[in-house]
Amino acid sequence: MAHIEVAKERCKACELCTTACPFGLLRLSDDYNSAGDHYIVQDNPEKCIGCKLCAIQCPDTVIEVYK
């Protein structure tokens, strides 16, 4: 099963990855990192196909995709 891991402390909540996900599985968390930014979390990881579009779109390379 594919899933992502986000480097929470480096995520700036730009949300570019949320628009890149073809299934809309990414959203901003309710929590904050130490910089005061929300970070990305994955809903329904069982629906992730591991396409890596979120990681490709991320300008700060904070997303790792695992298959």
PQR file with spaces between the fields and no chain letter, atoms N, CA, C, O and H, PARSE charges and radii, in Angstrom:
ATOM       1  N    MET     1       0.844   -1.179    0.000 -0.4000 1.5000
ATOM       2  CA   MET     1       0.000    0.000    0.000 -0.0000 2.0000
ATOM       3  C    MET     1       0.893    1.247    0.000  0.5500 1.7000
ATOM       4  O    MET     1       1.807    1.362    0.817 -0.5500 1.4000
ATOM       5  N    ALA     2       0.630    2.148   -0.892 -0.4000 1.5000
ATOM       6  CA   ALA     2       1.401    3.384   -0.987 -0.0000 2.0000
ATOM       7  C    ALA     2       0.981    4.343    0.122  0.5500 1.7000
ATOM       8  O    ALA     2      -0.163    4.323    0.578 -0.5500 1.4000
ATOM       9  H    ALA     2      -0.112    2.054   -1.556  0.4000 1.0000
ATOM      10  N    HIS     3       1.914    5.177    0.546 -0.4000 1.5000
ATOM      11  CA   HIS     3       1.625    6.223    1.525 -0.0000 2.0000
ATOM      12  C    HIS     3       2.725    7.280    1.436  0.5500 1.7000
ATOM      13  O    HIS     3       3.760    7.073    0.802 -0.5500 1.4000
ATOM      14  H    HIS     3       2.843    5.194    0.176  0.4000 1.0000
ATOM      15  N    ILE     4       2.477    8.401    2.076 -0.4000 1.5000
ATOM      16  CA   ILE     4       3.474    9.475    2.082 -0.0000 2.0000
ATOM      17  C    ILE     4       3.946    9.732    3.505  0.5500 1.7000
ATOM      18  O    ILE     4       3.259    9.407    4.474 -0.5500 1.4000
ATOM      19  H    ILE     4       1.636    8.569    2.590  0.4000 1.0000
ATOM      20  N    GLU     5       5.121   10.318    3.610 -0.4000 1.5000
ATOM      21  CA   GLU     5       5.628   10.842    4.871 -0.0000 2.0000
ATOM      22  C    GLU     5       6.031   12.284    4.611  0.5500 1.7000
ATOM      23  O    GLU     5       6.682   12.588    3.612 -0.5500 1.4000
ATOM      24  H    GLU     5       5.679   10.582    2.823  0.4000 1.0000
ATOM      25  N    VAL     6       5.636   13.171    5.523 -0.4000 1.5000
ATOM      26  CA   VAL     6       5.877   14.600    5.377 -0.0000 2.0000
ATOM      27  C    VAL     6       6.858   15.060    6.441  0.5500 1.7000
ATOM      28  O    VAL     6       6.702   14.736    7.619 -0.5500 1.4000
ATOM      29  H    VAL     6       5.107   12.923    6.335  0.4000 1.0000
ATOM      30  N    ALA     7       7.862   15.809    6.032 -0.4000 1.5000
ATOM      31  CA   ALA     7       8.788   16.426    6.990 -0.0000 2.0000
ATOM      32  C    ALA     7       8.058   17.627    7.584  0.5500 1.7000
ATOM      33  O    ALA     7       8.160   18.742    7.071 -0.5500 1.4000
ATOM      34  H    ALA     7       7.990   16.072    5.076  0.4000 1.0000
ATOM      35  N    LYS     8       7.334   17.396    8.653 -0.4000 1.5000
ATOM      36  CA   LYS     8       6.421   18.389    9.226 -0.0000 2.0000
ATOM      37  C    LYS     8       7.094   19.717    9.547  0.5500 1.7000
ATOM      38  O    LYS     8       6.501   20.778    9.351 -0.5500 1.4000
ATOM      39  H    LYS     8       7.252   16.491    9.071  0.4000 1.0000
ATOM      40  N    GLU     9       8.307   19.665   10.032 -0.4000 1.5000
ATOM      41  CA   GLU     9       8.994   20.898   10.429 -0.0000 2.0000
ATOM      42  C    GLU     9       9.398   21.758    9.236  0.5500 1.7000
ATOM      43  O    GLU     9       9.620   22.959    9.395 -0.5500 1.4000
ATOM      44  H    GLU     9       8.789   18.803   10.192  0.4000 1.0000
ATOM      45  N    ARG    10       9.496   21.174    8.053 -0.4000 1.5000
ATOM      46  CA   ARG    10       9.897   21.934    6.870 -0.0000 2.0000
ATOM      47  C    ARG    10       8.727   22.350    5.993  0.5500 1.7000
ATOM      48  O    ARG    10       8.898   23.158    5.079 -0.5500 1.4000
ATOM      49  H    ARG    10       9.316   20.199    7.924  0.4000 1.0000
ATOM      50  N    CYS    11       7.537   21.809    6.256 -0.4000 1.5000
ATOM      51  CA   CYS    11       6.364   22.124    5.441 -0.0000 2.0000
ATOM      52  C    CYS    11       5.888   23.548    5.733  0.5500 1.7000
ATOM      53  O    CYS    11       5.723   23.934    6.890 -0.5500 1.4000
ATOM      54  H    CYS    11       7.398   21.153    6.998  0.4000 1.0000
ATOM      55  N    LYS    12       5.669   24.322    4.667 -0.4000 1.5000
ATOM      56  CA   LYS    12       5.239   25.720    4.806 -0.0000 2.0000
ATOM      57  C    LYS    12       3.769   25.925    4.474  0.5500 1.7000
ATOM      58  O    LYS    12       3.306   27.062    4.382 -0.5500 1.4000
ATOM      59  H    LYS    12       5.803   24.009    3.727  0.4000 1.0000
ATOM      60  N    ALA    13       3.037   24.840    4.295 -0.4000 1.5000
ATOM      61  CA   ALA    13       1.596   24.893    4.044 -0.0000 2.0000
ATOM      62  C    ALA    13       1.234   25.655    2.773  0.5500 1.7000
ATOM      63  O    ALA    13       0.245   26.388    2.749 -0.5500 1.4000
ATOM      64  H    ALA    13       3.414   23.916    4.370  0.4000 1.0000
ATOM      65  N    CYS    14       2.012   25.488    1.741 -0.4000 1.5000
ATOM      66  CA   CYS    14       1.711   26.173    0.477 -0.0000 2.0000
ATOM      67  C    CYS    14       0.522   25.536   -0.230  0.5500 1.7000
ATOM      68  O    CYS    14      -0.125   26.176   -1.060 -0.5500 1.4000
ATOM      69  H    CYS    14       2.815   24.893    1.760  0.4000 1.0000
ATOM      70  N    GLU    15       0.235   24.288    0.092 -0.4000 1.5000
ATOM      71  CA   GLU    15      -0.893   23.519   -0.439 -0.0000 2.0000
ATOM      72  C    GLU    15      -0.789   23.174   -1.921  0.5500 1.7000
ATOM      73  O    GLU    15      -1.788   22.777   -2.522 -0.5500 1.4000
ATOM      74  H    GLU    15       0.760   23.768    0.766  0.4000 1.0000
ATOM      75  N    LEU    16       0.367   23.310   -2.518 -0.4000 1.5000
ATOM      76  CA   LEU    16       0.521   22.916   -3.917 -0.0000 2.0000
ATOM      77  C    LEU    16       0.302   21.416   -4.078  0.5500 1.7000
ATOM      78  O    LEU    16      -0.229   20.972   -5.096 -0.5500 1.4000
ATOM      79  H    LEU    16       1.178   23.633   -2.030  0.4000 1.0000
ATOM      80  N    CYS    17       0.703   20.646   -3.095 -0.4000 1.5000
ATOM      81  CA   CYS    17       0.522   19.201   -3.173 -0.0000 2.0000
ATOM      82  C    CYS    17      -0.948   18.808   -3.105  0.5500 1.7000
ATOM      83  O    CYS    17      -1.350   17.807   -3.699 -0.5500 1.4000
ATOM      84  H    CYS    17       1.134   21.007   -2.268  0.4000 1.0000
ATOM      85  N    THR    18      -1.748   19.580   -2.392 -0.4000 1.5000
ATOM      86  CA   THR    18      -3.165   19.239   -2.264 -0.0000 2.0000
ATOM      87  C    THR    18      -3.881   19.333   -3.607  0.5500 1.7000
ATOM      88  O    THR    18      -4.802   18.564   -3.880 -0.5500 1.4000
ATOM      89  H    THR    18      -1.421   20.393   -1.909  0.4000 1.0000
ATOM      90  N    THR    19      -3.461   20.264   -4.432 -0.4000 1.5000
ATOM      91  CA   THR    19      -4.081   20.391   -5.760 -0.0000 2.0000
ATOM      92  C    THR    19      -3.513   19.374   -6.737  0.5500 1.7000
ATOM      93  O    THR    19      -4.157   19.052   -7.735 -0.5500 1.4000
ATOM      94  H    THR    19      -2.713   20.889   -4.210  0.4000 1.0000
ATOM      95  N    ALA    20      -2.316   18.863   -6.465 -0.4000 1.5000
ATOM      96  CA   ALA    20      -1.684   17.892   -7.362 -0.0000 2.0000
ATOM      97  C    ALA    20      -2.232   16.481   -7.175  0.5500 1.7000
ATOM      98  O    ALA    20      -2.195   15.678   -8.108 -0.5500 1.4000
ATOM      99  H    ALA    20      -1.793   19.124   -5.654  0.4000 1.0000
ATOM     100  N    CYS    21      -2.733   16.174   -6.003 -0.4000 1.5000
ATOM     101  CA   CYS    21      -3.218   14.822   -5.722 -0.0000 2.0000
ATOM     102  C    CYS    21      -4.500   14.552   -6.519  0.5500 1.7000
ATOM     103  O    CYS    21      -5.496   15.253   -6.338 -0.5500 1.4000
ATOM     104  H    CYS    21      -2.763   16.826   -5.246  0.4000 1.0000
ATOM     105  N    PRO    22      -4.482   13.542   -7.398 -0.5600 1.5000
ATOM     106  CA   PRO    22      -5.656   13.281   -8.226  0.2800 2.0000
ATOM     107  C    PRO    22      -6.864   12.765   -7.440  0.5500 1.7000
ATOM     108  O    PRO    22      -7.985   12.772   -7.949 -0.5500 1.4000
ATOM     109  N    PHE    23      -6.638   12.319   -6.203 -0.4000 1.5000
ATOM     110  CA   PHE    23      -7.730   11.796   -5.396 -0.0000 2.0000
ATOM     111  C    PHE    23      -8.100   12.694   -4.220  0.5500 1.7000
ATOM     112  O    PHE    23      -8.979   12.349   -3.431 -0.5500 1.4000
ATOM     113  H    PHE    23      -5.728   12.314   -5.789  0.4000 1.0000
ATOM     114  N    GLY    24      -7.438   13.843   -4.096 -0.4000 1.5000
ATOM     115  CA   GLY    24      -7.754   14.783   -3.023 -0.0000 2.0000
ATOM     116  C    GLY    24      -7.496   14.221   -1.637  0.5500 1.7000
ATOM     117  O    GLY    24      -8.270   14.466   -0.713 -0.5500 1.4000
ATOM     118  H    GLY    24      -6.723   14.123   -4.737  0.4000 1.0000
ATOM     119  N    LEU    25      -6.416   13.473   -1.487 -0.4000 1.5000
ATOM     120  CA   LEU    25      -6.129   12.804   -0.223 -0.0000 2.0000
ATOM     121  C    LEU    25      -5.330   13.650    0.764  0.5500 1.7000
ATOM     122  O    LEU    25      -5.135   13.241    1.909 -0.5500 1.4000
ATOM     123  H    LEU    25      -5.786   13.274   -2.238  0.4000 1.0000
ATOM     124  N    LEU    26      -4.870   14.808    0.342 -0.4000 1.5000
ATOM     125  CA   LEU    26      -4.020   15.631    1.206 -0.0000 2.0000
ATOM     126  C    LEU    26      -4.772   16.862    1.698  0.5500 1.7000
ATOM     127  O    LEU    26      -5.592   17.443    0.986 -0.5500 1.4000
ATOM     128  H    LEU    26      -5.028   15.141   -0.588  0.4000 1.0000
ATOM     129  N    ARG    27      -4.467   17.241    2.932 -0.4000 1.5000
ATOM     130  CA   ARG    27      -5.088   18.433    3.523 -0.0000 2.0000
ATOM     131  C    ARG    27      -4.145   19.001    4.566  0.5500 1.7000
ATOM     132  O    ARG    27      -3.182   18.351    4.975 -0.5500 1.4000
ATOM     133  H    ARG    27      -3.801   16.769    3.510  0.4000 1.0000
ATOM     134  N    LEU    28      -4.437   20.228    4.992 -0.4000 1.5000
ATOM     135  CA   LEU    28      -3.664   20.825    6.080 -0.0000 2.0000
ATOM     136  C    LEU    28      -4.113   20.229    7.405  0.5500 1.7000
ATOM     137  O    LEU    28      -5.304   20.017    7.632 -0.5500 1.4000
ATOM     138  H    LEU    28      -5.219   20.755    4.660  0.4000 1.0000
ATOM     139  N    SER    29      -3.160   19.966    8.267 -0.4000 1.5000
ATOM     140  CA   SER    29      -3.488   19.433    9.593 -0.0000 2.0000
ATOM     141  C    SER    29      -4.080   20.537   10.462  0.5500 1.7000
ATOM     142  O    SER    29      -4.003   21.720   10.133 -0.5500 1.4000
ATOM     143  H    SER    29      -2.192   20.139    8.083  0.4000 1.0000
ATOM     144  N    ASP    30      -4.658   20.130   11.557 -0.4000 1.5000
ATOM     145  CA   ASP    30      -5.160   21.087   12.537 -0.0000 2.0000
ATOM     146  C    ASP    30      -4.038   21.558   13.448  0.5500 1.7000
ATOM     147  O    ASP    30      -4.181   22.567   14.139 -0.5500 1.4000
ATOM     148  H    ASP    30      -4.721   19.169   11.825  0.4000 1.0000
ATOM     149  N    ASP    31      -2.923   20.837   13.455 -0.4000 1.5000
ATOM     150  CA   ASP    31      -1.781   21.161   14.308 -0.0000 2.0000
ATOM     151  C    ASP    31      -0.790   22.056   13.571  0.5500 1.7000
ATOM     152  O    ASP    31      -0.895   22.262   12.362 -0.5500 1.4000
ATOM     153  H    ASP    31      -2.807   20.017   12.894  0.4000 1.0000
ATOM     154  N    TYR    32       0.164   22.579   14.318 -0.4000 1.5000
ATOM     155  CA   TYR    32       1.190   23.476   13.783 -0.0000 2.0000
ATOM     156  C    TYR    32       2.573   22.881   14.006  0.5500 1.7000
ATOM     157  O    TYR    32       2.777   22.102   14.937 -0.5500 1.4000
ATOM     158  H    TYR    32       0.249   22.412   15.301  0.4000 1.0000
ATOM     159  N    ASN    33       3.517   23.247   13.156 -0.4000 1.5000
ATOM     160  CA   ASN    33       4.909   22.896   13.403 -0.0000 2.0000
ATOM     161  C    ASN    33       5.561   24.007   14.227  0.5500 1.7000
ATOM     162  O    ASN    33       4.883   24.958   14.614 -0.5500 1.4000
ATOM     163  H    ASN    33       3.351   23.879   12.399  0.4000 1.0000
ATOM     164  N    SER    34       6.836   23.906   14.496 -0.4000 1.5000
ATOM     165  CA   SER    34       7.498   24.887   15.360 -0.0000 2.0000
ATOM     166  C    SER    34       7.589   26.273   14.719  0.5500 1.7000
ATOM     167  O    SER    34       7.798   27.263   15.420 -0.5500 1.4000
ATOM     168  H    SER    34       7.386   23.133   14.181  0.4000 1.0000
ATOM     169  N    ALA    35       7.434   26.355   13.402 -0.4000 1.5000
ATOM     170  CA   ALA    35       7.441   27.644   12.714 -0.0000 2.0000
ATOM     171  C    ALA    35       6.067   28.310   12.741  0.5500 1.7000
ATOM     172  O    ALA    35       5.912   29.445   12.290 -0.5500 1.4000
ATOM     173  H    ALA    35       7.264   25.551   12.832  0.4000 1.0000
ATOM     174  N    GLY    36       5.071   27.598   13.275 -0.4000 1.5000
ATOM     175  CA   GLY    36       3.728   28.148   13.349 -0.0000 2.0000
ATOM     176  C    GLY    36       2.891   27.901   12.107  0.5500 1.7000
ATOM     177  O    GLY    36       1.837   28.510   11.928 -0.5500 1.4000
ATOM     178  H    GLY    36       5.197   26.677   13.642  0.4000 1.0000
ATOM     179  N    ASP    37       3.363   27.004   11.251 -0.4000 1.5000
ATOM     180  CA   ASP    37       2.625   26.667   10.029 -0.0000 2.0000
ATOM     181  C    ASP    37       1.881   25.354   10.218  0.5500 1.7000
ATOM     182  O    ASP    37       2.349   24.457   10.919 -0.5500 1.4000
ATOM     183  H    ASP    37       4.219   26.509   11.396  0.4000 1.0000
ATOM     184  N    HIS    38       0.720   25.253    9.586 -0.4000 1.5000
ATOM     185  CA   HIS    38       0.076   23.950    9.490 -0.0000 2.0000
ATOM     186  C    HIS    38       0.958   23.101    8.585  0.5500 1.7000
ATOM     187  O    HIS    38       1.789   23.643    7.857 -0.5500 1.4000
ATOM     188  H    HIS    38       0.340   25.981    9.016  0.4000 1.0000
ATOM     189  N    TYR    39       0.801   21.822    8.614 -0.4000 1.5000
ATOM     190  CA   TYR    39       1.543   20.949    7.716 -0.0000 2.0000
ATOM     191  C    TYR    39       0.567   19.976    7.058  0.5500 1.7000
ATOM     192  O    TYR    39      -0.574   19.832    7.497 -0.5500 1.4000
ATOM     193  H    TYR    39       0.126   21.381    9.206  0.4000 1.0000
ATOM     194  N    ILE    40       1.024   19.323    6.019 -0.4000 1.5000
ATOM     195  CA   ILE    40       0.177   18.442    5.231 -0.0000 2.0000
ATOM     196  C    ILE    40       0.043   17.080    5.901  0.5500 1.7000
ATOM     197  O    ILE    40       1.010   16.537    6.436 -0.5500 1.4000
ATOM     198  H    ILE    40       1.951   19.440    5.663  0.4000 1.0000
ATOM     199  N    VAL    41      -1.158   16.545    5.863 -0.4000 1.5000
ATOM     200  CA   VAL    41      -1.420   15.176    6.305 -0.0000 2.0000
ATOM     201  C    VAL    41      -2.199   14.465    5.207  0.5500 1.7000
ATOM     202  O    VAL    41      -2.812   15.099    4.349 -0.5500 1.4000
ATOM     203  H    VAL    41      -1.943   16.986    5.429  0.4000 1.0000
ATOM     204  N    GLN    42      -2.164   13.147    5.250 -0.4000 1.5000
ATOM     205  CA   GLN    42      -2.827   12.337    4.233 -0.0000 2.0000
ATOM     206  C    GLN    42      -4.071   11.681    4.824  0.5500 1.7000
ATOM     207  O    GLN    42      -3.988   10.988    5.838 -0.5500 1.4000
ATOM     208  H    GLN    42      -1.666   12.632    5.948  0.4000 1.0000
ATOM     209  N    ASP    43      -5.210   11.898    4.198 -0.4000 1.5000
ATOM     210  CA   ASP    43      -6.434   11.198    4.554 -0.0000 2.0000
ATOM     211  C    ASP    43      -6.543    9.944    3.691  0.5500 1.7000
ATOM     212  O    ASP    43      -6.084    9.939    2.549 -0.5500 1.4000
ATOM     213  H    ASP    43      -5.277   12.461    3.375  0.4000 1.0000
ATOM     214  N    ASN    44      -7.129    8.912    4.211 -0.4000 1.5000
ATOM     215  CA   ASN    44      -7.381    7.676    3.457 -0.0000 2.0000
ATOM     216  C    ASN    44      -6.147    7.152    2.731  0.5500 1.7000
ATOM     217  O    ASN    44      -6.172    7.015    1.508 -0.5500 1.4000
ATOM     218  H    ASN    44      -7.502    8.916    5.139  0.4000 1.0000
ATOM     219  N    PRO    45      -5.073    6.857    3.450 -0.5600 1.5000
ATOM     220  CA   PRO    45      -3.852    6.387    2.773  0.2800 2.0000
ATOM     221  C    PRO    45      -4.062    5.119    1.956  0.5500 1.7000
ATOM     222  O    PRO    45      -3.281    4.835    1.049 -0.5500 1.4000
ATOM     223  N    GLU    46      -5.102    4.357    2.262 -0.4000 1.5000
ATOM     224  CA   GLU    46      -5.373    3.142    1.492 -0.0000 2.0000
ATOM     225  C    GLU    46      -5.790    3.450    0.054  0.5500 1.7000
ATOM     226  O    GLU    46      -5.773    2.559   -0.795 -0.5500 1.4000
ATOM     227  H    GLU    46      -5.737    4.588    2.999  0.4000 1.0000
ATOM     228  N    LYS    47      -6.161    4.688   -0.226 -0.4000 1.5000
ATOM     229  CA   LYS    47      -6.549    5.079   -1.583 -0.0000 2.0000
ATOM     230  C    LYS    47      -5.386    5.656   -2.397  0.5500 1.7000
ATOM     231  O    LYS    47      -5.526    5.912   -3.593 -0.5500 1.4000
ATOM     232  H    LYS    47      -6.175    5.412    0.464  0.4000 1.0000
ATOM     233  N    CYS    48      -4.247    5.856   -1.746 -0.4000 1.5000
ATOM     234  CA   CYS    48      -3.070    6.411   -2.425 -0.0000 2.0000
ATOM     235  C    CYS    48      -2.511    5.375   -3.398  0.5500 1.7000
ATOM     236  O    CYS    48      -2.330    4.209   -3.045 -0.5500 1.4000
ATOM     237  H    CYS    48      -4.133    5.648   -0.774  0.4000 1.0000
ATOM     238  N    ILE    49      -2.242    5.816   -4.626 -0.4000 1.5000
ATOM     239  CA   ILE    49      -1.689    4.919   -5.646 -0.0000 2.0000
ATOM     240  C    ILE    49      -0.180    5.109   -5.824  0.5500 1.7000
ATOM     241  O    ILE    49       0.440    4.414   -6.629 -0.5500 1.4000
ATOM     242  H    ILE    49      -2.389    6.763   -4.913  0.4000 1.0000
ATOM     243  N    GLY    50       0.409    6.039   -5.081 -0.4000 1.5000
ATOM     244  CA   GLY    50       1.848    6.260   -5.156 -0.0000 2.0000
ATOM     245  C    GLY    50       2.303    6.940   -6.424  0.5500 1.7000
ATOM     246  O    GLY    50       3.405    6.675   -6.904 -0.5500 1.4000
ATOM     247  H    GLY    50      -0.095    6.604   -4.427  0.4000 1.0000
ATOM     248  N    CYS    51       1.484    7.807   -6.974 -0.4000 1.5000
ATOM     249  CA   CYS    51       1.809    8.471   -8.249 -0.0000 2.0000
ATOM     250  C    CYS    51       2.941    9.503   -8.116  0.5500 1.7000
ATOM     251  O    CYS    51       3.563    9.869   -9.114 -0.5500 1.4000
ATOM     252  H    CYS    51       0.588    8.023   -6.583  0.4000 1.0000
ATOM     253  N    LYS    52       3.203    9.963   -6.913 -0.4000 1.5000
ATOM     254  CA   LYS    52       4.285   10.918   -6.605 -0.0000 2.0000
ATOM     255  C    LYS    52       4.035   12.336   -7.112  0.5500 1.7000
ATOM     256  O    LYS    52       4.943   13.166   -7.069 -0.5500 1.4000
ATOM     257  H    LYS    52       2.698    9.666   -6.103  0.4000 1.0000
ATOM     258  N    LEU    53       2.836   12.632   -7.587 -0.4000 1.5000
ATOM     259  CA   LEU    53       2.558   13.987   -8.055 -0.0000 2.0000
ATOM     260  C    LEU    53       2.676   15.004   -6.923  0.5500 1.7000
ATOM     261  O    LEU    53       3.109   16.134   -7.150 -0.5500 1.4000
ATOM     262  H    LEU    53       2.098   11.957   -7.622  0.4000 1.0000
ATOM     263  N    CYS    54       2.302   14.619   -5.729 -0.4000 1.5000
ATOM     264  CA   CYS    54       2.415   15.533   -4.582 -0.0000 2.0000
ATOM     265  C    CYS    54       3.881   15.875   -4.314  0.5500 1.7000
ATOM     266  O    CYS    54       4.223   17.036   -4.093 -0.5500 1.4000
ATOM     267  H    CYS    54       1.951   13.701   -5.545  0.4000 1.0000
ATOM     268  N    ALA    55       4.738   14.858   -4.337 -0.4000 1.5000
ATOM     269  CA   ALA    55       6.167   15.079   -4.076 -0.0000 2.0000
ATOM     270  C    ALA    55       6.816   15.895   -5.188  0.5500 1.7000
ATOM     271  O    ALA    55       7.681   16.731   -4.924 -0.5500 1.4000
ATOM     272  H    ALA    55       4.459   13.915   -4.518  0.4000 1.0000
ATOM     273  N    ILE    56       6.408   15.656   -6.411 -0.4000 1.5000
ATOM     274  CA   ILE    56       6.957   16.410   -7.547 -0.0000 2.0000
ATOM     275  C    ILE    56       6.558   17.881   -7.443  0.5500 1.7000
ATOM     276  O    ILE    56       7.362   18.764   -7.743 -0.5500 1.4000
ATOM     277  H    ILE    56       5.706   14.977   -6.625  0.4000 1.0000
ATOM     278  N    GLN    57       5.342   18.144   -7.028 -0.4000 1.5000
ATOM     279  CA   GLN    57       4.832   19.521   -6.946 -0.0000 2.0000
ATOM     280  C    GLN    57       5.415   20.293   -5.762  0.5500 1.7000
ATOM     281  O    GLN    57       5.462   21.522   -5.803 -0.5500 1.4000
ATOM     282  H    GLN    57       4.689   17.427   -6.784  0.4000 1.0000
ATOM     283  N    CYS    58       5.854   19.608   -4.721 -0.4000 1.5000
ATOM     284  CA   CYS    58       6.341   20.276   -3.503 -0.0000 2.0000
ATOM     285  C    CYS    58       7.644   21.036   -3.765  0.5500 1.7000
ATOM     286  O    CYS    58       8.647   20.427   -4.138 -0.5500 1.4000
ATOM     287  H    CYS    58       5.815   18.610   -4.688  0.4000 1.0000
ATOM     288  N    PRO    59       7.642   22.359   -3.574 -0.5600 1.5000
ATOM     289  CA   PRO    59       8.846   23.144   -3.856  0.2800 2.0000
ATOM     290  C    PRO    59       9.963   22.956   -2.826  0.5500 1.7000
ATOM     291  O    PRO    59      11.116   23.300   -3.086 -0.5500 1.4000
ATOM     292  N    ASP    60       9.619   22.410   -1.664 -0.4000 1.5000
ATOM     293  CA   ASP    60      10.615   22.239   -0.602 -0.0000 2.0000
ATOM     294  C    ASP    60      10.983   20.792   -0.362  0.5500 1.7000
ATOM     295  O    ASP    60      11.669   20.490    0.615 -0.5500 1.4000
ATOM     296  H    ASP    60       8.683   22.130   -1.452  0.4000 1.0000
ATOM     297  N    THR    61      10.553   19.901   -1.213 -0.4000 1.5000
ATOM     298  CA   THR    61      10.832   18.467   -1.139 -0.0000 2.0000
ATOM     299  C    THR    61      10.636   17.903    0.265  0.5500 1.7000
ATOM     300  O    THR    61      11.527   17.250    0.809 -0.5500 1.4000
ATOM     301  H    THR    61       9.997   20.147   -2.007  0.4000 1.0000
ATOM     302  N    VAL    62       9.486   18.155    0.835 -0.4000 1.5000
ATOM     303  CA   VAL    62       9.183   17.654    2.178 -0.0000 2.0000
ATOM     304  C    VAL    62       8.357   16.372    2.155  0.5500 1.7000
ATOM     305  O    VAL    62       8.054   15.818    3.212 -0.5500 1.4000
ATOM     306  H    VAL    62       8.763   18.685    0.393  0.4000 1.0000
ATOM     307  N    ILE    63       7.988   15.891    0.964 -0.4000 1.5000
ATOM     308  CA   ILE    63       7.142   14.704    0.852 -0.0000 2.0000
ATOM     309  C    ILE    63       7.930   13.547    0.268  0.5500 1.7000
ATOM     310  O    ILE    63       8.563   13.670   -0.781 -0.5500 1.4000
ATOM     311  H    ILE    63       8.235   16.341    0.106  0.4000 1.0000
ATOM     312  N    GLU    64       7.882   12.426    0.962 -0.4000 1.5000
ATOM     313  CA   GLU    64       8.461   11.162    0.479 -0.0000 2.0000
ATOM     314  C    GLU    64       7.298   10.224    0.210  0.5500 1.7000
ATOM     315  O    GLU    64       6.393   10.106    1.036 -0.5500 1.4000
ATOM     316  H    GLU    64       7.368   12.326    1.814  0.4000 1.0000
ATOM     317  N    VAL    65       7.314    9.560   -0.931 -0.4000 1.5000
ATOM     318  CA   VAL    65       6.264    8.620   -1.293 -0.0000 2.0000
ATOM     319  C    VAL    65       6.828    7.208   -1.220  0.5500 1.7000
ATOM     320  O    VAL    65       7.902    6.927   -1.751 -0.5500 1.4000
ATOM     321  H    VAL    65       8.050    9.656   -1.601  0.4000 1.0000
ATOM     322  N    TYR    66       6.098    6.333   -0.562 -0.4000 1.5000
ATOM     323  CA   TYR    66       6.503    4.927   -0.423 -0.0000 2.0000
ATOM     324  C    TYR    66       5.445    4.033   -1.044  0.5500 1.7000
ATOM     325  O    TYR    66       4.247    4.239   -0.850 -0.5500 1.4000
ATOM     326  H    TYR    66       5.225    6.560   -0.130  0.4000 1.0000
ATOM     327  N    LYS    67       5.899    3.040   -1.789 -0.4000 1.5000
ATOM     328  CA   LYS    67       4.976    2.079   -2.405 -0.0000 2.0000
ATOM     329  C    LYS    67       5.103    0.737   -1.722  0.5500 1.7000
ATOM     330  O    LYS    67       4.411   -0.212   -2.092 -0.5500 1.4000
ATOM     331  H    LYS    67       6.872    2.872   -1.946  0.4000 1.0000
